[in-house]
Amino acid sequence: MTARLLAAAVCLALVAVASSRAQQPTAAKTQEERIKELETDLAALKKRVFDTEGNLTAQGAKIDGLKTDLGARLNDLAEKMEAQKGNIEKLTTLVNGQQSLIDSLMTNTNTLTTRVNTQVGLHERILTDLARQDGDRYVPQLSAAMAKDSFRQEMGAAVHATLKTNGQFRIVNKTASHQSIAVNLVEYVLQPGEERVLDVPVGTVTTQLPGEPLVNWTLTHAGGGVYAESIDIVPKTTVQRVVESPVYYRPTVYSDTTLPIVTYRPY
């Protein structure tokens, strides 16, 4: 349809050209020459029309191909958009689920924060009840805590659990004969030069030599949680209960016929 209209337009242009040429002065040309010129122009015009029709046909084919390709691409784009729409819906669902999880975590976090703050306040109150600030440190405030029966019971149990119930009582016989000695009303016999360590309750230890009065000893803390006391059985002529421990010396050996009266000396 377009080619025919183009051809008609070309014919009209050719007639207009011929008419304009006919109106021009052509005295020098014959009728035959003018006809030949018109035929030549017409042939050239026909060739141009033919070439134009061919170009139009080729362009039409290209346009049809472009239309087909464009349609295919549009269909492909529509399919991809549909697929992306499904993915967007899935992503939206996932985001909503994550938001619900975040909301739940925030609720749990707020609950935990409230509990922690409550515990911190409780610990501060306990610290205030049990300790007082002394410079840059805190020391136990026992006076306030001891007002509570439960605390006194717990403190008493802890103190009794810490204290040792037994200690060591060491006796050395530095005479030349065996000696009898009663420790907490239990009699023991020590051979000459014998050393014996007895396990006794912590506190006061009572000893008595034959014919001598009772003597009380107190176990003292020897370090490392150990309570101990040491005594020697020595001849009567030795100074009794010296304050400082004497320098060690070899004891005098007496014969069996001249046994001395014995006495104590602290170790």
C-alpha positions, 0 to 999 in steps of 0.5 A: 500500500505504501509503495503504491502511494509512493509510486503515484507521488513519483508519477505526479512529480514527473508530470509536474517536471515535464509540464515545467519543462514544456513551459520553458523555452525549448526552441532549440530542441525538437519534439523527439529530443524532448520525448527521449529526455522524458523517457530517460527521466521516467526510466531513472524515476522508475529505477528509483521507485523500484529501489525504494520499494525494495528498501521499503520491503527490507525495512518492513521485514526488519520492522516485522523482525523487531516486532517479533523480537520485541514481543518475545522480549516483552513476554519474557519480561512479563514472565520474569516480572511474574516470577519476581512478584512471587519472590517478593511475596516470599520475601515479604512473608519472610521479613514479616516472620523475622519482624515477629521474631525480633519483637519476641526477642525484644520482649524477652530482652526487656523482661531480662533487663528488668530482672537484672535491674531488680537483682542489682537493686537487691544486691545493693541492698544486701551490700548496704546491710552487710558492709560499709564503705571504708575509703576505697573498699567495703568492710563487713558491717557485722553490727547490723548483720548480727541483729538478725538471728539467722545471720548469727546462726550462720556466722556461728556455724561458719566460725565453728567449722573454721576453728580446729577442734583438736591440737597437738600436745608434745611431751619429751622425757629428758630424764634418765628413767621412765616417767609417768604423766597424766594428761587430761586424767589419762596416764602415759609412761615415757621412756628415757629420752622418749618424745610423744605427741598426743592429740588433745582437744583445743583449749586447756590441757591438764597434766600431773606428775606423781606427787605433784599438783595439777598444771594447766596448759593452753594450746596456742596457735602455731600457724597454718591453723595448727594449735600446739604446745610442748613441754619437757620432763626434766630433773627437779634442779632445773629452773621451773617454767622459764619464760624463754626456751633454753638453748638445747643441751645434752641432759645429765644422765643419772644412775638408777640409785640416785633418781631425781625428782622431776619437774616441767619446763616449757619447750 
